[in-house]
Amino acid sequence: MVAPAPGGHMDRIALAAQMMGGVVEQIRKASSGHSGTLENFRPRRSSRYDEARSLDLVMARAESLVGSDGHAASCVDSLALNVAGPGLRPQSYPKLSALGIAPEAANDFAESAEAAWEIWCAEADAADTDHFDDLQYQAIRSMFVTGEFLHLPVWLDPAKDPCRTFGLALQSLHPARLRTPSDKMTDPTIRAGVQLGIGNAPLGYWIAEPREGRMLLGLTSKDFRFVPRKVGHRYTCLHQRHASMPEQLRGESLLSPAMKHFRDLADYVDYELVGALIAACFTVFIESPGNSMDGQALPGHAPSGESPSSRRYPEEVNPGLVLRGKPGDKIQTISNNRPAPSFDAFYTRMTRMAAASTGQPYEIVAKDFSKTNYSSARAALLEVWKLHTMYQDWFIRSYLQRVWTMVMEEAYLRGLLVMPKNAPGFYESTRAWCAAIWTRPPRGNIDPVKERKAESLGLETFTETRTGICHAGGKDWDAVLRTLEREDRAIRKAGLVQVPAVVAPNNRTQPETASGEEDLSE
């Protein structure tokens, strides 16, 4: 390259162009390309007619998978157990600042509210078969399988049933009943059985009530019952789904993103199992003389009077089966190398991917902690606890708190609540009276000693509370305190002396991983 003459402006520009190497090509987004593997990747948005059909199909497929595939069932049951478990229970905490009442009066109200709730929970099921804690588990499990759940608040008059205290009850319905009647498919205000108002706000729901023997498909509006979402301030239909996208009116199954993998993996394991069964049934063919007939119709043996050429071998393979073959038959053994040496690694990898699609680690779904140490197990549980907490918070604010408010309203009208004097009325400050904290299912401890030390450190540094620790363990702090008082009185009455616990040094010899963490495989 020849250096430009000093002071030559145009030469400097030419030199800069040579150094830059020309014009840089525009950045191309591969995601919007039309070549290669994306050539045929042209998804389309479904219409509201396609939406209704796909809802039914996905719902039916999800129920079939959960009913026949153990891995899919474990994905759903693990989440339902940790989110709802034995049921979320409320602790009444009326807002003192908003109500202007003393703490003693608030405690009296809270105890009466929780006592009324316990009475109602035993009467909650309109079918009179389940406790409200059972209805919670069914609702959460239905949401994970079908994407939603449907409860109708109904009124059962206590005057006609002396065993009832409350009139409010909940009727649990299958979400497949929620659909659009065939004669209203052209109505633009109805989408997948949901009647819409201004701003796509749900105004009510079309619930199928088919006559005996009729299918849900093709029903007209005369086979439906329209239930408004609210009448006044009370909910008359509790249709809940955890929406992940805007304008989403109906739910989506937890198994939907990886439904094909769940199905294919279940078929793959089934075929491998059948292959192993066939390999275990070692069948021997024995050649017999051409004219040998003993008159007995053994398996593969021609009955009396039938030519040897017309003999038929059984199509089923049974263990220890011995066949007498035709002349010219040869003994052959078929080698079966199933399962392949890589079967376990492949199956584990696929189940990890399928479990991850539901937001859960493989160890939780497969119930396999054999290759997990303390750090990795705690990291996995901390990650999945975020998912549990998200679903629990949604369940509380969108369903449980609404039911709690309705129960408290009826308890107030029936005089079951201890209302302080000179305090605002129930309808004047409904939210303040119905404020509550919900106790969640216990998380459990990976290492109880380490967990307790962390809790004690949190109390010493004022970063944790006894109430929060009890809530994380699925306990009510007030109930724990009353239990401790009762136990202390019983110990003093018996003349016993409590001996402080002495923590012995940890001399256990545990196998450690390469990182020095304790192995939980034993």
WOTAPE-V757202 format. One record per helix or strand. SS is the DSSP state (~ for helix, > for strand). FROM is the first residue (numbers start at 1). TO is the last residue. Records with the same first field share a line. If there is no record, write none. Layout:
# WOTAPE-V757202
SS: FROM-TO  FROM-TO
This chain:
# WOTAPE-V757202
~: 9-20  30-32  36-38  48-68  70-83  96-99  103-123  132-146  175-177  182-184  198-200  221-223  259-280  308-310  343-357  362-366  374-413  430-433  448-460  466-472  477-493
>: 89-92  125-125  148-155  168-173  178-178  190-191  194-196  202-208  224-228  230-231  234-235  238-241  284-287  322-325  373-373  436-439  512-512  518-519
